[in-house]
Amino acid sequence: MDVPLLPKNLVGTWNATLYVDFSTCAGSEAGDTRQRQWLISYEAQAYILRVLGTGEAEVAEYAGGLDQRFPTKRLRLVSERGASGVVLRFDSEDRLVGQRYVANEDCVIVYEAVAKRVR
């Protein structure tokens, strides 16, 4: 579906399901799933994705913008340290799909991501 990646279409709360596609990290293996809630905002001409309610000590935050290199535009967001990120595109008006990756010093996890808009 050709939904423009504009702030008015992206800003809001999204329920995300993350499916582990590949992992070299202990405690995480292909087939595992994670449920997260994302808050996407548009601040100072950049998209910000905050992971909410994970119960983790540090709230993950990603920033970025549109990546024009793909045939269909994608939203590309990376963490401040650059060790993790998210690449998303619209599948329908209320659904984003893509990948999230996490790279630590000694391991990597790649997730397939599906996020549905919270109404």
C-alpha positions in Angstrom: 0.0 0.0 0.0 1.3 3.4 -0.9 0.8 5.4 2.4 3.1 8.4 2.5 5.7 8.3 5.3 4.6 11.7 6.7 4.5 12.8 10.3 0.7 12.9 10.3 0.6 9.2 9.2 3.4 8.0 11.6 3.0 10.0 14.8 1.2 8.1 17.5 1.3 4.9 19.6 1.9 1.5 17.9 1.7 -2.0 19.4 4.7 -3.9 18.0 5.3 -7.6 17.8 9.0 -8.5 17.2 9.8 -12.0 15.9 13.4 -13.1 16.4 14.6 -14.0 12.9 18.3 -14.5 13.8 20.3 -14.4 17.0 23.7 -15.1 18.3 22.8 -13.8 21.8 22.3 -16.1 24.8 18.7 -16.3 25.9 17.3 -15.3 22.5 16.7 -17.7 19.6 14.9 -17.8 16.3 11.1 -18.0 16.8 11.0 -16.0 20.1 8.6 -13.1 20.2 8.6 -9.8 22.0 5.7 -7.5 22.5 6.5 -3.7 22.7 4.6 -0.5 22.6 6.2 2.2 20.4 5.6 6.0 20.6 6.6 7.7 17.3 6.9 11.4 17.4 8.2 14.1 15.0 10.5 16.6 16.7 12.9 19.1 15.2 12.5 17.6 11.7 13.4 14.1 12.9 11.3 11.0 13.7 11.8 9.7 17.2 10.7 6.2 18.2 10.5 5.5 22.0 10.0 2.0 23.3 7.5 2.2 26.2 6.7 0.0 29.1 9.4 -2.6 28.7 10.3 -2.7 32.4 13.9 -2.3 31.4 16.2 0.1 33.1 16.9 2.1 30.0 14.2 3.2 27.6 15.3 2.6 24.0 15.1 5.7 21.8 15.8 5.8 18.0 16.0 8.8 15.7 16.1 9.2 12.0 14.3 10.0 8.8 13.2 8.7 5.4 15.6 6.5 3.4 15.1 7.4 -0.3 17.4 4.5 -1.5 14.6 1.9 -1.4 12.0 1.6 -4.2 9.4 2.2 -1.6 10.4 4.8 1.0 11.3 3.4 4.4 11.7 5.0 7.8 15.2 4.4 9.1 15.9 5.0 12.8 19.0 4.3 14.7 20.0 4.5 18.4 22.2 7.2 19.7 25.1 4.7 19.9 24.3 3.3 16.4 24.3 -0.3 17.8 20.6 -0.9 17.1 18.0 0.4 14.8 14.6 0.0 13.0 13.7 0.1 9.3 9.9 0.3 8.7 7.5 0.8 5.8 3.7 0.9 5.6 1.9 -2.4 4.9 -1.5 -0.7 5.2 -2.8 2.5 6.7 -2.6 1.2 10.3 0.2 -1.3 10.0 4.0 -0.9 9.7 6.4 -3.8 8.9 10.1 -4.1 8.8 13.1 -5.1 10.8 14.7 -4.2 14.1 18.3 -5.1 14.8 20.4 -5.0 18.0 24.2 -5.4 17.9 26.1 -5.8 21.2 29.8 -6.3 21.6 29.5 -10.0 21.4 26.2 -10.8 19.7 23.5 -9.8 17.2 19.7 -10.1 17.1 17.6 -9.5 14.0 13.8 -9.2 14.5 11.0 -9.1 11.9 8.7 -6.3 13.2 4.9 -5.8 12.8 3.4 -2.8 14.4 -0.3 -1.9 14.5 -1.6 1.6 15.3 -3.4 2.0 18.6 -6.7 3.8 18.1 
